[in-house]
Amino acid sequence: MSFTPSGKSIYLKSRMKTRKREIFMKVLAIDYDGVIVDSVMDSLFVSHNAYLKVFGSNSKKIFGGEPFTLKNWPVIQKKYKKEMEKYRSLRPYIRGATDYGLIQKMLEEGKDVQSQQEFDEYRQSVEFDFQKFHDAFYQARKDTQDESFEDWLSLEPPYEIVLKGIRKFVQQGIKVIVATSNRREYIASVFPAEYYDLPIGVDDILDFSFGEDKSSQMHHICDKYNVDYQDIFFVDDQLAHLEQTRKLGINVFLAGWSYATMQQKEIAREEKIPVIEKEKDFYSVIKKYLKNE
């Protein structure tokens, strides 16, 4: 769903007329991968195995065509440091799960990109079975979780200071939701007290089923929580998502502590998008903007 400026206005007016009562509320929407957790190793582990499952294993493939297991993972990390660094350098251009497969293909081909535009152009030009990889990706993740949930969890350590900040916002009555391209059930499984201890209910996790396009998720937030676009404060590590949702009137922030490149941060600043450079500044920066709005 998309709106022209006039269409957006009509949409907002119609919603205002149908409200039974006004609820003045602010919503803090937070991406999961790259904002709450550092999931780059999880995505590498899972996407590599999914890629081999879909396209087959042979010695010419990246990482020698060797499947990753929880048992061989420590050796793999030492053996393929260069390849892992290359994978990490391509992570900033990811939008959804299928893009992890494209990175595997790029590594295999020795392909490199230096911007989001170059990555998107590659995505549009390449022959790739996105749906088949999507299914294999989530099956590979489930297989790893089933083998050892705790070992899988170690592949995506949380940003502890961000977790503390989220808890504080919830305690202060701020509605905190997760807006992600990941899957709701996986994220909900790590929020209980024995893991990340985040007081965010499963219904407050909007996943890819609400649209990998983050604008679709913002529309849903407006309807579900009875708020307007300007009442939403959205933190993501993917600049393209912020540029897209900002057009709606969303307050957007680039998470600078994970994968965003220097180029993406410079572009964000040029576009007057606040960059939260360090994890330790997450709470204070968002708190300031919540007060000022």
C-alpha positions as CSV (number, residue, x, y, z in Angstrom):
1,M,0.0,0.0,0.0
2,S,1.4,3.5,-0.9
3,F,-0.1,7.0,-0.7
4,T,0.4,10.2,-2.7
5,P,0.6,13.3,-0.5
6,S,-3.1,14.0,-1.1
7,G,-3.9,10.3,-0.6
8,K,-2.1,10.4,2.7
9,S,-4.1,13.4,3.8
10,I,-7.4,11.8,2.9
11,Y,-6.4,8.6,4.7
12,L,-5.5,10.5,7.9
13,K,-8.7,12.5,7.8
14,S,-10.9,9.4,7.3
15,R,-9.2,7.8,10.3
16,M,-9.7,10.8,12.4
17,K,-13.4,10.9,11.6
18,T,-13.9,7.2,12.5
19,R,-12.1,7.3,15.9
20,K,-14.5,7.0,18.8
21,R,-12.0,8.9,21.0
22,E,-8.6,10.5,20.8
23,I,-5.7,8.6,22.3
24,F,-2.6,10.7,22.5
25,M,0.2,8.2,22.5
26,K,3.7,7.8,21.1
27,V,5.1,4.6,19.7
28,L,8.7,3.6,19.6
29,A,9.2,1.2,16.7
30,I,12.5,-0.7,16.7
31,D,14.1,-2.9,14.1
32,Y,15.4,-6.2,15.4
33,D,18.5,-7.3,13.4
34,G,21.2,-4.7,13.7
35,V,19.4,-2.7,16.3
36,I,18.5,-5.0,19.2
37,V,20.9,-7.8,18.3
38,D,24.0,-8.3,16.3
39,S,22.8,-11.1,14.0
40,V,25.5,-11.0,11.3
41,M,27.0,-14.4,12.3
42,D,23.5,-16.0,12.6
43,S,22.6,-14.7,9.2
44,L,25.9,-16.0,7.7
45,F,25.6,-19.4,9.4
46,V,22.0,-19.9,8.3
47,S,22.2,-18.3,4.8
48,H,25.3,-20.4,3.9
49,N,23.5,-23.6,4.8
50,A,20.4,-22.6,3.0
51,Y,22.4,-21.6,-0.1
52,L,24.0,-25.0,-0.2
53,K,20.7,-26.7,0.2
54,V,19.2,-24.8,-2.7
55,F,22.1,-24.7,-5.1
56,G,24.1,-27.7,-4.1
57,S,27.5,-28.2,-2.5
58,N,30.8,-28.4,-4.4
59,S,34.4,-27.3,-3.8
60,K,34.1,-24.2,-5.9
61,K,31.5,-22.6,-3.6
62,I,32.4,-20.1,-0.9
63,F,33.7,-21.6,2.3
64,G,34.8,-24.6,0.3
65,G,31.1,-25.7,0.0
66,E,31.4,-26.9,3.5
67,P,28.1,-26.9,5.5
68,F,28.3,-25.1,8.9
69,T,27.5,-27.0,12.0
70,L,27.5,-25.9,15.6
71,K,30.3,-28.4,16.1
72,N,32.6,-27.1,13.3
73,W,31.7,-23.4,13.8
74,P,34.7,-22.5,15.9
75,V,37.1,-23.9,13.3
76,I,35.1,-22.3,10.5
77,Q,35.5,-18.9,12.1
78,K,39.3,-19.3,12.3
79,K,39.6,-20.8,8.8
80,Y,37.6,-18.3,6.9
81,K,38.3,-14.9,8.5
82,K,38.8,-13.1,5.2
83,E,35.5,-14.4,3.8
84,M,33.6,-13.5,6.9
85,E,34.9,-10.0,6.8
86,K,33.8,-9.7,3.2
87,Y,30.3,-11.0,4.2
88,R,30.2,-8.4,7.0
89,S,31.1,-5.6,4.5
90,L,28.0,-6.5,2.4
91,R,25.6,-6.8,5.3
92,P,24.6,-3.1,5.3
93,Y,22.7,-3.4,2.1
94,I,20.3,-6.1,3.3
95,R,16.6,-5.4,3.4
96,G,15.1,-8.9,3.9
97,A,16.0,-12.6,4.3
98,T,16.3,-13.3,0.6
99,D,19.1,-10.8,0.3
100,Y,21.3,-13.0,2.5
101,G,21.3,-15.5,-0.3
102,L,22.4,-12.8,-2.8
103,I,25.4,-12.1,-0.6
104,Q,26.3,-15.8,-0.7
105,K,26.0,-15.6,-4.5
106,M,28.1,-12.4,-4.6
107,L,30.8,-14.0,-2.5
108,E,30.8,-17.0,-4.8
109,E,31.1,-14.8,-7.9
110,G,33.7,-12.4,-6.3
111,K,31.1,-9.6,-6.9
112,D,31.5,-6.4,-4.9
113,V,29.2,-3.3,-4.4
114,Q,29.9,0.0,-2.9
115,S,26.4,1.4,-2.4
116,Q,22.7,0.5,-1.9
117,Q,22.0,1.4,-5.5
118,E,24.6,-1.0,-6.8
119,F,23.3,-3.8,-4.6
120,D,19.7,-3.1,-5.7
121,E,20.7,-3.1,-9.4
122,Y,22.5,-6.4,-8.9
123,R,19.3,-7.8,-7.2
124,Q,17.2,-6.8,-10.1
125,S,19.5,-8.2,-12.8
126,V,20.4,-11.6,-11.3
127,E,18.6,-14.9,-11.8
128,F,17.8,-16.2,-8.4
129,D,15.0,-18.3,-6.9
130,F,14.1,-16.0,-4.0
131,Q,11.1,-18.0,-2.7
132,K,13.0,-21.2,-2.6
133,F,15.9,-19.6,-0.8
134,H,13.5,-17.9,1.6
135,D,11.9,-21.2,2.6
136,A,15.4,-22.9,2.9
137,F,16.7,-20.0,5.0
138,Y,14.0,-20.3,7.7
139,Q,14.2,-24.1,7.7
140,A,17.9,-23.9,8.2
141,R,17.4,-21.5,11.1
142,K,14.8,-23.8,12.7
143,D,17.1,-26.8,12.3
144,T,19.9,-25.0,14.1
145,Q,17.5,-23.9,16.9
146,D,16.2,-27.4,17.3
147,E,19.7,-28.7,17.6
148,S,20.6,-26.3,20.4
149,F,18.6,-23.2,21.1
150,E,21.3,-21.7,23.4
151,D,24.1,-22.3,20.9
152,W,22.0,-20.7,18.1
153,L,21.3,-17.7,20.4
154,S,25.0,-17.2,20.9
155,L,25.2,-16.5,17.1
156,E,23.2,-13.3,17.6
157,P,24.3,-11.6,20.9
158,P,22.1,-8.6,22.0
159,Y,23.2,-5.1,22.3
160,E,22.8,-5.0,26.1
161,I,22.6,-1.2,26.5
162,V,19.8,-1.1,24.0
163,L,17.9,-3.8,25.9
164,K,18.3,-1.7,29.1
165,G,17.0,1.4,27.2
166,I,14.0,-0.5,25.9
167,R,13.1,-1.7,29.4
168,K,13.2,1.9,30.7
169,F,10.9,3.1,27.9
170,V,8.4,0.4,28.7
171,Q,8.5,1.2,32.4
172,Q,7.8,4.9,31.5
173,G,4.7,3.9,29.6
174,I,6.1,4.3,26.1
175,K,4.6,1.7,23.7
176,V,7.5,-0.2,22.2
177,I,7.0,-2.4,19.3
178,V,9.4,-4.4,17.0
179,A,9.2,-3.7,13.2
180,T,11.2,-6.3,11.4
181,S,11.7,-8.3,8.2
182,N,12.5,-11.3,10.5
183,R,9.9,-13.8,11.8
184,R,7.7,-13.0,14.8
185,E,8.0,-16.4,16.4
186,Y,11.8,-16.4,16.4
187,I,12.0,-13.0,18.0
188,A,9.3,-13.7,20.6
189,S,11.2,-16.8,21.6
190,V,14.1,-14.8,22.9
191,F,12.2,-12.1,24.8
192,P,11.3,-14.1,27.9
193,A,13.1,-13.3,31.2
194,E,15.6,-16.3,30.9
195,Y,17.0,-14.7,27.7
196,Y,16.7,-11.0,26.8
197,D,14.0,-10.1,29.4
198,L,12.2,-7.7,27.1
199,P,8.6,-6.9,28.1
200,I,7.3,-6.8,24.5
201,G,4.3,-9.1,23.7
202,V,4.1,-11.2,20.6
203,D,1.3,-9.0,19.3
204,D,3.7,-6.1,19.4
205,I,6.1,-7.7,17.0
206,L,5.4,-6.8,13.4
207,D,7.3,-9.2,11.1
208,F,7.6,-9.7,7.3
209,S,4.0,-11.0,7.2
210,F,3.0,-7.3,7.7
211,G,5.2,-6.5,4.7
212,E,9.0,-6.4,4.2
213,D,8.2,-2.9,3.1
214,K,8.5,-1.0,6.3
215,S,5.9,1.6,5.1
216,S,3.3,-1.1,5.2
217,Q,4.3,-1.8,8.8
218,M,4.0,1.9,9.7
219,H,0.4,1.9,8.2
220,H,-0.4,-1.0,10.4
221,I,1.0,0.7,13.5
222,C,-1.2,3.7,12.9
223,D,-4.3,1.5,12.7
224,K,-3.5,-0.9,15.5
225,Y,-2.4,1.7,18.1
226,N,-4.6,4.5,17.0
227,V,-1.8,7.0,16.4
228,D,-0.7,9.3,13.6
229,Y,2.5,9.0,11.6
230,Q,4.2,11.8,13.5
231,D,3.6,9.9,16.8
232,I,5.9,7.1,15.6
233,F,9.6,7.1,16.4
234,F,11.4,4.5,14.2
235,V,15.0,3.2,14.7
236,D,16.6,1.1,12.0
237,D,20.1,0.3,10.8
238,Q,19.0,0.2,7.1
239,L,19.0,3.8,5.7
240,A,16.7,2.8,2.8
241,H,13.9,1.9,5.2
242,L,14.2,5.2,7.0
243,E,14.2,7.2,3.7
244,Q,11.1,5.3,2.7
245,T,9.1,5.7,6.0
246,R,10.2,9.3,6.6
247,K,8.0,10.4,3.6
248,L,5.0,9.4,5.7
249,G,5.9,11.8,8.5
250,I,7.6,9.2,10.7
251,N,10.3,10.4,13.1
252,V,13.3,8.2,11.9
253,F,16.7,7.5,13.4
254,L,19.7,5.6,12.0
255,A,21.3,3.1,14.3
256,G,25.0,3.7,13.8
257,W,26.4,1.1,16.2
258,S,26.0,-1.9,13.9
259,Y,26.2,-2.2,10.2
260,A,25.6,1.2,8.6
261,T,28.5,2.3,6.5
262,M,30.2,5.7,6.7
263,Q,28.6,6.6,3.4
264,Q,25.2,5.7,4.7
265,K,25.7,7.8,7.8
266,E,26.9,10.8,5.7
267,I,23.8,10.5,3.5
268,A,21.6,10.3,6.6
269,R,23.1,13.5,8.0
270,E,22.8,15.3,4.7
271,E,19.1,14.3,4.7
272,K,18.7,15.5,8.3
273,I,18.1,12.0,9.6
274,P,19.5,11.8,13.2
275,V,22.3,9.2,13.5
276,I,22.7,7.6,16.8
277,E,26.4,6.8,16.5
278,K,26.9,4.7,19.6
279,E,24.8,2.1,21.5
280,K,25.2,4.0,24.7
281,D,23.4,7.0,23.3
282,F,20.3,5.1,22.2
283,Y,18.2,5.9,25.3
284,S,19.2,9.5,25.8
285,V,18.8,10.5,22.1
286,I,15.4,8.9,21.7
287,K,14.3,10.3,25.1
288,K,15.2,13.8,24.0
289,Y,13.1,13.6,20.8
290,L,10.2,12.0,22.7
291,K,10.1,15.0,25.1
292,N,10.4,17.6,22.3
293,E,7.6,16.3,20.1
